[in-house]
Amino acid sequence: MTLALGNVTFDCQNSADALAEFYAQLLDRPVDPEASAYFATVGQTSGASPVLMFIQVPDKTPGKNVVHLDFHSVQWRDYVERAISLGAKHIGDFDEYGQQWVTLADPEGNLFDIGKE
């Protein structure tokens, strides 16, 4: 028996397709067809894994999200700047446990990290 990660899901207070577009631009992937203000995905059509799924909900859970995305790249600082130019907010820089990364918040406040590969 195998358990596979299918999606990383974002509850959206605002438009699902708008938040999907932020991550699509950050990852240089298209938003999948038929995206709407209520539901959108990135990666399903292209076969990328995991698929990022965005769902508009009436009451987003308050407080810090307990699951976040960790991206990594050799050009990680370039991606930090790209994320900020797309609307991300810089939260903090970290150099711990032999790793370097930057924590950011997407346009709806969901935290994610971009670190050194």
N, CA, C and O atoms as CSV, one atom per row, in Angstrom:
chain,resi,resn,atom,element,x,y,z
A,1,MET,N,N,0.850,-1.170,0.000
A,1,MET,CA,C,0.000,0.000,0.000
A,1,MET,C,C,0.903,1.243,0.000
A,1,MET,O,O,1.899,1.291,0.721
A,2,THR,N,N,0.543,2.253,-0.821
A,2,THR,CA,C,1.325,3.468,-0.934
A,2,THR,C,C,0.447,4.688,-0.715
A,2,THR,O,O,-0.678,4.755,-1.212
A,3,LEU,N,N,0.959,5.629,0.015
A,3,LEU,CA,C,0.276,6.903,0.216
A,3,LEU,C,C,1.061,7.957,-0.527
A,3,LEU,O,O,2.268,8.087,-0.322
A,4,ALA,N,N,0.396,8.717,-1.393
A,4,ALA,CA,C,1.064,9.742,-2.201
A,4,ALA,C,C,0.465,11.106,-1.910
A,4,ALA,O,O,-0.730,11.236,-1.645
A,5,LEU,N,N,1.321,12.124,-1.964
A,5,LEU,CA,C,0.857,13.496,-1.804
A,5,LEU,C,C,0.228,13.933,-3.119
A,5,LEU,O,O,0.896,13.939,-4.153
A,6,GLY,N,N,-1.051,14.300,-3.091
A,6,GLY,CA,C,-1.748,14.687,-4.309
A,6,GLY,C,C,-1.797,16.180,-4.521
A,6,GLY,O,O,-1.576,16.655,-5.635
A,7,ASN,N,N,-2.082,16.929,-3.474
A,7,ASN,CA,C,-2.261,18.373,-3.587
A,7,ASN,C,C,-1.748,19.073,-2.337
A,7,ASN,O,O,-1.700,18.490,-1.254
A,8,VAL,N,N,-1.373,20.315,-2.506
A,8,VAL,CA,C,-1.189,21.224,-1.393
A,8,VAL,C,C,-2.299,22.247,-1.567
A,8,VAL,O,O,-2.351,22.946,-2.578
A,9,THR,N,N,-3.189,22.337,-0.583
A,9,THR,CA,C,-4.406,23.129,-0.729
A,9,THR,C,C,-4.331,24.414,0.085
A,9,THR,O,O,-3.926,24.415,1.247
A,10,PHE,N,N,-4.734,25.509,-0.558
A,10,PHE,CA,C,-4.785,26.817,0.075
A,10,PHE,C,C,-6.242,27.236,0.203
A,10,PHE,O,O,-6.963,27.284,-0.794
A,11,ASP,N,N,-6.682,27.541,1.416
A,11,ASP,CA,C,-7.981,28.173,1.608
A,11,ASP,C,C,-7.791,29.658,1.318
A,11,ASP,O,O,-6.899,30.295,1.879
A,12,CYS,N,N,-8.617,30.199,0.454
A,12,CYS,CA,C,-8.479,31.594,0.028
A,12,CYS,C,C,-9.623,32.431,0.555
A,12,CYS,O,O,-10.791,32.067,0.414
A,13,GLN,N,N,-9.288,33.533,1.154
A,13,GLN,CA,C,-10.308,34.473,1.605
A,13,GLN,C,C,-10.844,35.263,0.424
A,13,GLN,O,O,-12.031,35.584,0.364
A,14,ASN,N,N,-9.958,35.574,-0.515
A,14,ASN,CA,C,-10.330,36.332,-1.704
A,14,ASN,C,C,-10.436,35.391,-2.896
A,14,ASN,O,O,-10.885,34.255,-2.740
A,15,SER,N,N,-10.047,35.821,-4.039
A,15,SER,CA,C,-10.201,35.063,-5.273
A,15,SER,C,C,-9.186,33.922,-5.392
A,15,SER,O,O,-7.980,34.155,-5.317
A,16,ALA,N,N,-9.667,32.701,-5.575
A,16,ALA,CA,C,-8.793,31.533,-5.731
A,16,ALA,C,C,-7.898,31.674,-6.955
A,16,ALA,O,O,-6.715,31.341,-6.895
A,17,ASP,N,N,-8.450,32.164,-8.069
A,17,ASP,CA,C,-7.632,32.276,-9.282
A,17,ASP,C,C,-6.551,33.342,-9.143
A,17,ASP,O,O,-5.498,33.222,-9.770
A,18,ALA,N,N,-6.775,34.368,-8.351
A,18,ALA,CA,C,-5.758,35.401,-8.150
A,18,ALA,C,C,-4.573,34.851,-7.358
A,18,ALA,O,O,-3.424,35.121,-7.706
A,19,LEU,N,N,-4.835,34.085,-6.298
A,19,LEU,CA,C,-3.748,33.509,-5.528
A,19,LEU,C,C,-3.032,32.429,-6.351
A,19,LEU,O,O,-1.811,32.297,-6.270
A,20,ALA,N,N,-3.778,31.670,-7.128
A,20,ALA,CA,C,-3.156,30.683,-8.025
A,20,ALA,C,C,-2.219,31.366,-9.008
A,20,ALA,O,O,-1.147,30.842,-9.307
A,21,GLU,N,N,-2.608,32.520,-9.509
A,21,GLU,CA,C,-1.773,33.263,-10.458
A,21,GLU,C,C,-0.467,33.705,-9.806
A,21,GLU,O,O,0.577,33.679,-10.457
A,22,PHE,N,N,-0.499,34.108,-8.539
A,22,PHE,CA,C,0.729,34.468,-7.828
A,22,PHE,C,C,1.710,33.301,-7.838
A,22,PHE,O,O,2.871,33.469,-8.213
A,23,TYR,N,N,1.247,32.108,-7.425
A,23,TYR,CA,C,2.138,30.940,-7.384
A,23,TYR,C,C,2.515,30.462,-8.778
A,23,TYR,O,O,3.633,29.985,-8.979
A,24,ALA,N,N,1.618,30.576,-9.735
A,24,ALA,CA,C,1.944,30.195,-11.113
A,24,ALA,C,C,3.082,31.054,-11.651
A,24,ALA,O,O,4.002,30.542,-12.289
A,25,GLN,N,N,3.023,32.353,-11.397
A,25,GLN,CA,C,4.090,33.239,-11.853
A,25,GLN,C,C,5.386,32.970,-11.103
A,25,GLN,O,O,6.460,32.981,-11.705
A,26,LEU,N,N,5.305,32.728,-9.797
A,26,LEU,CA,C,6.495,32.444,-9.006
A,26,LEU,C,C,7.195,31.179,-9.503
A,26,LEU,O,O,8.423,31.134,-9.570
A,27,LEU,N,N,6.423,30.161,-9.848
A,27,LEU,CA,C,6.977,28.873,-10.286
A,27,LEU,C,C,7.140,28.771,-11.795
A,27,LEU,O,O,7.622,27.758,-12.301
A,28,ASP,N,N,6.739,29.819,-12.520
A,28,ASP,CA,C,6.807,29.827,-13.983
A,28,ASP,C,C,6.033,28.651,-14.582
A,28,ASP,O,O,6.523,27.937,-15.457
A,29,ARG,N,N,4.815,28.478,-14.085
A,29,ARG,CA,C,3.882,27.443,-14.571
A,29,ARG,C,C,2.539,28.121,-14.813
A,29,ARG,O,O,2.236,29.130,-14.175
A,30,PRO,N,N,1.740,27.590,-15.713
A,30,PRO,CA,C,0.434,28.206,-15.942
A,30,PRO,C,C,-0.606,27.783,-14.898
A,30,PRO,O,O,-0.530,26.703,-14.313
A,31,VAL,N,N,-1.566,28.667,-14.693
A,31,VAL,CA,C,-2.762,28.277,-13.937
A,31,VAL,C,C,-3.533,27.336,-14.852
A,31,VAL,O,O,-3.655,27.597,-16.049
A,32,ASP,N,N,-4.050,26.254,-14.303
A,32,ASP,CA,C,-4.784,25.288,-15.120
A,32,ASP,C,C,-6.071,25.897,-15.672
A,32,ASP,O,O,-6.648,26.796,-15.061
A,33,PRO,N,N,-6.521,25.401,-16.837
A,33,PRO,CA,C,-7.751,25.932,-17.450
A,33,PRO,C,C,-8.949,25.824,-16.504
A,33,PRO,O,O,-8.964,25.010,-15.580
A,34,GLU,N,N,-9.926,26.645,-16.755
A,34,GLU,CA,C,-11.192,26.678,-16.019
A,34,GLU,C,C,-11.050,27.174,-14.578
A,34,GLU,O,O,-11.907,26.896,-13.740
A,35,ALA,N,N,-9.973,27.907,-14.289
A,35,ALA,CA,C,-9.831,28.514,-12.964
A,35,ALA,C,C,-10.915,29.566,-12.784
A,35,ALA,O,O,-11.322,30.231,-13.737
A,36,SER,N,N,-11.373,29.704,-11.549
A,36,SER,CA,C,-12.400,30.706,-11.249
A,36,SER,C,C,-12.072,31.357,-9.911
A,36,SER,O,O,-11.084,31.010,-9.263
A,37,ALA,N,N,-12.892,32.282,-9.519
A,37,ALA,CA,C,-12.722,32.932,-8.220
A,37,ALA,C,C,-12.918,31.946,-7.072
A,37,ALA,O,O,-12.494,32.212,-5.947
A,38,TYR,N,N,-13.557,30.809,-7.348
A,38,TYR,CA,C,-13.893,29.842,-6.312
A,38,TYR,C,C,-12.943,28.649,-6.244
A,38,TYR,O,O,-12.773,28.050,-5.183
A,39,PHE,N,N,-12.320,28.300,-7.384
A,39,PHE,CA,C,-11.459,27.116,-7.419
A,39,PHE,C,C,-10.434,27.252,-8.540
A,39,PHE,O,O,-10.767,27.648,-9.657
A,40,ALA,N,N,-9.188,26.919,-8.229
A,40,ALA,CA,C,-8.131,26.950,-9.247
A,40,ALA,C,C,-7.030,25.976,-8.854
A,40,ALA,O,O,-6.852,25.661,-7.677
A,41,THR,N,N,-6.293,25.502,-9.860
A,41,THR,CA,C,-5.150,24.636,-9.611
A,41,THR,C,C,-3.962,25.088,-10.454
A,41,THR,O,O,-4.114,25.759,-11.475
A,42,VAL,N,N,-2.781,24.699,-9.996
A,42,VAL,CA,C,-1.544,24.914,-10.738
A,42,VAL,C,C,-0.813,23.573,-10.744
A,42,VAL,O,O,-0.517,23.011,-9.689
A,43,GLY,N,N,-0.526,23.071,-11.937
A,43,GLY,CA,C,0.246,21.845,-12.060
A,43,GLY,C,C,-0.522,20.612,-12.461
A,43,GLY,O,O,0.086,19.617,-12.854
A,44,GLN,N,N,-1.833,20.640,-12.377
A,44,GLN,CA,C,-2.612,19.452,-12.710
A,44,GLN,C,C,-2.494,19.106,-14.190
A,44,GLN,O,O,-2.244,17.951,-14.533
A,45,THR,N,N,-2.668,20.074,-15.061
A,45,THR,CA,C,-2.618,19.841,-16.499
A,45,THR,C,C,-1.221,19.439,-16.962
A,45,THR,O,O,-1.077,18.591,-17.843
A,46,SER,N,N,-0.191,20.046,-16.370
A,46,SER,CA,C,1.189,19.773,-16.787
A,46,SER,C,C,1.760,18.507,-16.166
A,46,SER,O,O,2.815,18.029,-16.583
A,47,GLY,N,N,1.073,17.966,-15.177
A,47,GLY,CA,C,1.564,16.771,-14.508
A,47,GLY,C,C,2.573,17.062,-13.402
A,47,GLY,O,O,3.218,16.144,-12.895
A,48,ALA,N,N,2.715,18.338,-13.023
A,48,ALA,CA,C,3.634,18.698,-11.936
A,48,ALA,C,C,3.100,18.144,-10.620
A,48,ALA,O,O,1.891,18.007,-10.429
A,49,SER,N,N,4.009,17.835,-9.735
A,49,SER,CA,C,3.602,17.281,-8.452
A,49,SER,C,C,4.392,17.949,-7.340
A,49,SER,O,O,5.600,18.141,-7.473
A,50,PRO,N,N,3.736,18.303,-6.253
A,50,PRO,CA,C,2.303,18.184,-6.026
A,50,PRO,C,C,1.548,19.302,-6.740
A,50,PRO,O,O,2.102,20.356,-7.054
A,51,VAL,N,N,0.290,19.042,-6.981
A,51,VAL,CA,C,-0.590,20.059,-7.552
A,51,VAL,C,C,-0.925,21.059,-6.451
A,51,VAL,O,O,-1.228,20.672,-5.323
A,52,LEU,N,N,-0.868,22.335,-6.782
A,52,LEU,CA,C,-1.309,23.369,-5.844
A,52,LEU,C,C,-2.778,23.651,-6.117
A,52,LEU,O,O,-3.152,23.950,-7.251
A,53,MET,N,N,-3.605,23.560,-5.101
A,53,MET,CA,C,-5.051,23.742,-5.231
A,53,MET,C,C,-5.482,24.933,-4.386
A,53,MET,O,O,-5.032,25.092,-3.252
A,54,PHE,N,N,-6.347,25.762,-4.937
A,54,PHE,CA,C,-6.804,26.983,-4.284
A,54,PHE,C,C,-8.323,26.976,-4.238
A,54,PHE,O,O,-8.976,26.844,-5.273
A,55,ILE,N,N,-8.888,27.117,-3.042
A,55,ILE,CA,C,-10.332,27.048,-2.858
A,55,ILE,C,C,-10.780,28.252,-2.031
A,55,ILE,O,O,-10.277,28.483,-0.932
A,56,GLN,N,N,-11.725,29.013,-2.568
A,56,GLN,CA,C,-12.270,30.141,-1.809
A,56,GLN,C,C,-13.182,29.590,-0.723
A,56,GLN,O,O,-14.057,28.767,-0.990
A,57,VAL,N,N,-12.968,30.052,0.503
A,57,VAL,CA,C,-13.777,29.597,1.636
A,57,VAL,C,C,-14.395,30.809,2.320
A,57,VAL,O,O,-13.822,31.898,2.280
A,58,PRO,N,N,-15.557,30.636,2.947
A,58,PRO,CA,C,-16.217,31.770,3.578
A,58,PRO,C,C,-15.518,32.265,4.837
A,58,PRO,O,O,-15.631,33.442,5.180
A,59,ASP,N,N,-14.793,31.379,5.539
A,59,ASP,CA,C,-14.169,31.767,6.799
A,59,ASP,C,C,-12.806,31.109,6.905
A,59,ASP,O,O,-12.693,29.963,7.341
A,60,LYS,N,N,-11.770,31.836,6.505
A,60,LYS,CA,C,-10.411,31.311,6.552
A,60,LYS,C,C,-9.977,31.150,8.001
A,60,LYS,O,O,-10.243,32.017,8.834
A,61,THR,N,N,-9.315,30.050,8.299
A,61,THR,CA,C,-8.848,29.776,9.652
A,61,THR,C,C,-7.914,30.882,10.130
A,61,THR,O,O,-6.920,31.173,9.463
A,62,PRO,N,N,-8.208,31.501,11.262
A,62,PRO,CA,C,-7.342,32.584,11.763
A,62,PRO,C,C,-6.036,32.038,12.333
A,62,PRO,O,O,-5.948,30.863,12.691
A,63,GLY,N,N,-5.039,32.887,12.411
A,63,GLY,CA,C,-3.759,32.510,13.000
A,63,GLY,C,C,-2.760,32.002,11.986
A,63,GLY,O,O,-3.019,32.003,10.783
A,64,LYS,N,N,-1.626,31.572,12.480
A,64,LYS,CA,C,-0.535,31.099,11.632
A,64,LYS,C,C,-0.905,29.762,10.989
A,64,LYS,O,O,-1.434,28.861,11.639
A,65,ASN,N,N,-0.608,29.664,9.693
A,65,ASN,CA,C,-0.848,28.383,9.042
A,65,ASN,C,C,0.185,27.371,9.534
A,65,ASN,O,O,1.354,27.711,9.715
A,66,VAL,N,N,-0.243,26.138,9.749
A,66,VAL,CA,C,0.643,25.126,10.295
A,66,VAL,C,C,1.373,24.350,9.213
A,66,VAL,O,O,2.324,23.631,9.519
A,67,VAL,N,N,0.964,24.470,7.975
A,67,VAL,CA,C,1.639,23.852,6.847
A,67,VAL,C,C,2.063,24.964,5.913
A,67,VAL,O,O,1.272,25.859,5.614
A,68,HIS,N,N,3.299,24.921,5.447
A,68,HIS,CA,C,3.751,25.932,4.500
A,68,HIS,C,C,4.652,25.281,3.460
A,68,HIS,O,O,5.151,24.173,3.657
A,69,LEU,N,N,4.851,25.980,2.361
A,69,LEU,CA,C,5.691,25.485,1.278
A,69,LEU,C,C,7.133,25.905,1.510
A,69,LEU,O,O,7.404,27.035,1.917
A,70,ASP,N,N,8.049,24.991,1.250
A,70,ASP,CA,C,9.481,25.285,1.266
A,70,ASP,C,C,10.005,25.095,-0.152
A,70,ASP,O,O,10.027,23.981,-0.673
A,71,PHE,N,N,10.423,26.184,-0.762
A,71,PHE,CA,C,11.044,26.133,-2.080
A,71,PHE,C,C,12.554,26.231,-1.887
A,71,PHE,O,O,13.021,26.786,-0.893
A,72,HIS,N,N,13.320,25.690,-2.839
A,72,HIS,CA,C,14.766,25.843,-2.775
A,72,HIS,C,C,15.323,25.953,-4.181
A,72,HIS,O,O,14.771,25.404,-5.134
A,73,SER,N,N,16.442,26.683,-4.291
A,73,SER,CA,C,17.081,26.911,-5.583
A,73,SER,C,C,18.497,27.402,-5.363
A,73,SER,O,O,18.807,27.997,-4.331
A,74,VAL,N,N,19.349,27.151,-6.337
A,74,VAL,CA,C,20.684,27.725,-6.308
A,74,VAL,C,C,20.570,29.246,-6.396
A,74,VAL,O,O,21.339,29.962,-5.754
A,75,GLN,N,N,19.615,29.744,-7.187
A,75,GLN,CA,C,19.377,31.186,-7.339
A,75,GLN,C,C,18.285,31.663,-6.370
A,75,GLN,O,O,17.402,32.431,-6.750
A,76,TRP,N,N,18.355,31.212,-5.151
A,76,TRP,CA,C,17.277,31.472,-4.200
A,76,TRP,C,C,17.038,32.939,-3.932
A,76,TRP,O,O,15.891,33.352,-3.760
A,77,ARG,N,N,18.085,33.735,-3.892
A,77,ARG,CA,C,17.899,35.172,-3.651
A,77,ARG,C,C,17.137,35.826,-4.805
A,77,ARG,O,O,16.327,36.725,-4.581
A,78,ASP,N,N,17.391,35.380,-6.034
A,78,ASP,CA,C,16.653,35.898,-7.186
A,78,ASP,C,C,15.165,35.594,-7.060
A,78,ASP,O,O,14.321,36.423,-7.400
A,79,TYR,N,N,14.850,34.383,-6.564
A,79,TYR,CA,C,13.446,34.009,-6.399
A,79,TYR,C,C,12.783,34.777,-5.261
A,79,TYR,O,O,11.586,35.058,-5.319
A,80,VAL,N,N,13.542,35.114,-4.239
A,80,VAL,CA,C,13.001,35.961,-3.165
A,80,VAL,C,C,12.584,37.304,-3.748
A,80,VAL,O,O,11.478,37.783,-3.497
A,81,GLU,N,N,13.472,37.906,-4.525
A,81,GLU,CA,C,13.152,39.196,-5.153
A,81,GLU,C,C,11.963,39.067,-6.105
A,81,GLU,O,O,11.108,39.951,-6.164
A,82,ARG,N,N,11.916,37.965,-6.844
A,82,ARG,CA,C,10.782,37.745,-7.760
A,82,ARG,C,C,9.478,37.651,-6.981
A,82,ARG,O,O,8.474,38.249,-7.367
A,83,ALA,N,N,9.493,36.899,-5.886
A,83,ALA,CA,C,8.280,36.749,-5.070
A,83,ALA,C,C,7.813,38.106,-4.551
A,83,ALA,O,O,6.620,38.410,-4.582
A,84,ILE,N,N,8.749,38.915,-4.078
A,84,ILE,CA,C,8.402,40.243,-3.564
A,84,ILE,C,C,7.829,41.109,-4.683
A,84,ILE,O,O,6.869,41.848,-4.465
A,85,SER,N,N,8.410,41.024,-5.872
A,85,SER,CA,C,7.903,41.822,-6.996
A,85,SER,C,C,6.502,41.381,-7.420
A,85,SER,O,O,5.754,42.161,-8.009
A,86,LEU,N,N,6.149,40.126,-7.117
A,86,LEU,CA,C,4.813,39.613,-7.451
A,86,LEU,C,C,3.781,39.910,-6.355
A,86,LEU,O,O,2.593,39.636,-6.528
A,87,GLY,N,N,4.239,40.472,-5.230
A,87,GLY,CA,C,3.296,40.844,-4.176
A,87,GLY,C,C,3.528,40.175,-2.841
A,87,GLY,O,O,2.751,40.392,-1.910
A,88,ALA,N,N,4.580,39.360,-2.711
A,88,ALA,CA,C,4.875,38.728,-1.427
A,88,ALA,C,C,5.437,39.761,-0.454
A,88,ALA,O,O,6.008,40.773,-0.860
A,89,LYS,N,N,5.265,39.488,0.826
A,89,LYS,CA,C,5.807,40.352,1.880
A,89,LYS,C,C,6.973,39.627,2.546
A,89,LYS,O,O,6.858,38.459,2.916
A,90,HIS,N,N,8.096,40.330,2.695
A,90,HIS,CA,C,9.275,39.767,3.354
A,90,HIS,C,C,9.017,39.699,4.859
A,90,HIS,O,O,8.693,40.707,5.486
A,91,ILE,N,N,9.164,38.504,5.434
A,91,ILE,CA,C,8.929,38.316,6.868
A,91,ILE,C,C,10.252,38.258,7.637
A,91,ILE,O,O,10.390,38.901,8.677
A,92,GLY,N,N,11.222,37.492,7.132
A,92,GLY,CA,C,12.488,37.390,7.858
A,92,GLY,C,C,13.514,36.541,7.136
A,92,GLY,O,O,13.176,35.710,6.293
A,93,ASP,N,N,14.780,36.764,7.482
A,93,ASP,CA,C,15.909,35.993,6.955
A,93,ASP,C,C,16.415,35.069,8.059
A,93,ASP,O,O,16.464,35.456,9.226
A,94,PHE,N,N,16.793,33.842,7.682
A,94,PHE,CA,C,17.218,32.860,8.672
A,94,PHE,C,C,18.481,32.140,8.199
A,94,PHE,O,O,18.654,31.879,7.008
A,95,ASP,N,N,19.350,31.827,9.143
A,95,ASP,CA,C,20.567,31.067,8.902
A,95,ASP,C,C,20.738,30.169,10.123
A,95,ASP,O,O,21.409,30.527,11.091
A,96,GLU,N,N,20.112,28.993,10.053
A,96,GLU,CA,C,20.087,28.091,11.201
A,96,GLU,C,C,20.280,26.654,10.745
A,96,GLU,O,O,19.919,26.291,9.625
A,97,TYR,N,N,20.851,25.841,11.622
A,97,TYR,CA,C,21.000,24.408,11.375
A,97,TYR,C,C,21.738,24.119,10.067
A,97,TYR,O,O,21.494,23.098,9.425
A,98,GLY,N,N,22.647,25.032,9.672
A,98,GLY,CA,C,23.391,24.853,8.430
A,98,GLY,C,C,22.593,25.189,7.184
A,98,GLY,O,O,23.028,24.880,6.074
A,99,GLN,N,N,21.443,25.810,7.340
A,99,GLN,CA,C,20.573,26.162,6.211
A,99,GLN,C,C,20.313,27.661,6.203
A,99,GLN,O,O,20.289,28.306,7.252
A,100,GLN,N,N,20.118,28.206,5.006
A,100,GLN,CA,C,19.741,29.607,4.857
A,100,GLN,C,C,18.420,29.670,4.099
A,100,GLN,O,O,18.228,28.965,3.109
A,101,TRP,N,N,17.515,30.517,4.572
A,101,TRP,CA,C,16.252,30.701,3.889
A,101,TRP,C,C,15.629,32.036,4.257
A,101,TRP,O,O,16.029,32.691,5.219
A,102,VAL,N,N,14.644,32.417,3.467
A,102,VAL,CA,C,13.863,33.628,3.703
A,102,VAL,C,C,12.412,33.208,3.851
A,102,VAL,O,O,11.907,32.419,3.052
A,103,THR,N,N,11.741,33.727,4.864
A,103,THR,CA,C,10.309,33.485,5.024
A,103,THR,C,C,9.566,34.684,4.461
A,103,THR,O,O,9.894,35.837,4.739
A,104,LEU,N,N,8.551,34.373,3.658
A,104,LEU,CA,C,7.718,35.389,3.017
A,104,LEU,C,C,6.253,35.047,3.260
A,104,LEU,O,O,5.920,33.945,3.695
A,105,ALA,N,N,5.391,36.011,2.971
A,105,ALA,CA,C,3.942,35.780,3.017
A,105,ALA,C,C,3.378,36.102,1.646
A,105,ALA,O,O,3.708,37.130,1.054
A,106,ASP,N,N,2.527,35.219,1.146
A,106,ASP,CA,C,1.894,35.475,-0.152
A,106,ASP,C,C,0.870,36.598,0.004
A,106,ASP,O,O,0.679,37.096,1.113
A,107,PRO,N,N,0.203,37.012,-1.088
A,107,PRO,CA,C,-0.732,38.135,-0.991
A,107,PRO,C,C,-1.882,37.949,0.008
A,107,PRO,O,O,-2.499,38.935,0.412
A,108,GLU,N,N,-2.182,36.708,0.415
A,108,GLU,CA,C,-3.231,36.482,1.410
A,108,GLU,C,C,-2.663,36.187,2.799
A,108,GLU,O,O,-3.408,35.870,3.726
A,109,GLY,N,N,-1.339,36.294,2.936
A,109,GLY,CA,C,-0.731,36.115,4.245
A,109,GLY,C,C,-0.244,34.709,4.564
A,109,GLY,O,O,0.249,34.481,5.669
A,110,ASN,N,N,-0.363,33.751,3.634
A,110,ASN,CA,C,0.136,32.400,3.848
A,110,ASN,C,C,1.666,32.437,3.803
A,110,ASN,O,O,2.250,33.000,2.877
A,111,LEU,N,N,2.306,31.843,4.796
A,111,LEU,CA,C,3.760,31.849,4.849
A,111,LEU,C,C,4.347,30.782,3.926
A,111,LEU,O,O,3.776,29.705,3.753
A,112,PHE,N,N,5.502,31.107,3.338
A,112,PHE,CA,C,6.289,30.142,2.577
A,112,PHE,C,C,7.743,30.539,2.683
A,112,PHE,O,O,8.063,31.689,2.985
A,113,ASP,N,N,8.626,29.582,2.434
A,113,ASP,CA,C,10.056,29.819,2.526
A,113,ASP,C,C,10.716,29.604,1.171
A,113,ASP,O,O,10.280,28.769,0.379
A,114,ILE,N,N,11.774,30.369,0.919
A,114,ILE,CA,C,12.647,30.133,-0.233
A,114,ILE,C,C,14.050,30.041,0.331
A,114,ILE,O,O,14.546,30.983,0.950
A,115,GLY,N,N,14.695,28.886,0.112
A,115,GLY,CA,C,15.991,28.648,0.701
A,115,GLY,C,C,17.060,28.285,-0.300
A,115,GLY,O,O,16.803,28.033,-1.477
A,116,LYS,N,N,18.274,28.269,0.223
A,116,LYS,CA,C,19.455,27.926,-0.562
A,116,LYS,C,C,19.488,26.419,-0.798
A,116,LYS,O,O,19.332,25.623,0.129
A,117,GLU,N,N,19.692,26.053,-2.043
A,117,GLU,CA,C,19.757,24.634,-2.388
A,117,GLU,C,C,21.109,24.094,-2.046
A,117,GLU,O,O,21.373,22.910,-2.260
